[in-house]
Amino acid sequence: MKKHDMYGTKMYTAWANMKKRCKFPTKRDGDNYKLINYCEEWENFIPFMEWANQNGYNEHLSLDRINVHRNYTPENCRWVTMKTQQRNKTNTNWTTYKGETKALSQWEEELGFKTGTLKSRLLRGWTIKRAFEEELGIGRKLALETRLRDNKGRLL
């Protein structure tokens, strides 16, 4: 076995944390982690390090499973930003708009909405088309205009 001087580096920490999450899942990791493992070749750090260096490792990136329901393997792992990793979760709201599927947070960012705006609109029963295309403030204004009022104009 080759020796290395990678202890304490971000890459080594990513590898050690991967193994720890699989062997000792916590409540925070969720029940699904009890079913997640890593490939036999990654039991030792050197093969993992070689894969990482050949597959875009960068100290500013994080180890991510492409399919969150599958194991840590060379075919199912990649190095991504924390923002990308945060969107790759089992509880991510994926929404299709104009034939393209993205996380709701991606759509909000792309369309210039504040975080939570689209989710709030969809929870109120808006169609995807209306939620994505209606200008900010229009819905609130329409809601106020259509609410029932008494004969003095006060909201009921």
Order of alpha helices (4+ residues) and beta strands (2+ residues): alpha-alpha-beta-beta-alpha-beta-beta-alpha-alpha-alpha-alpha
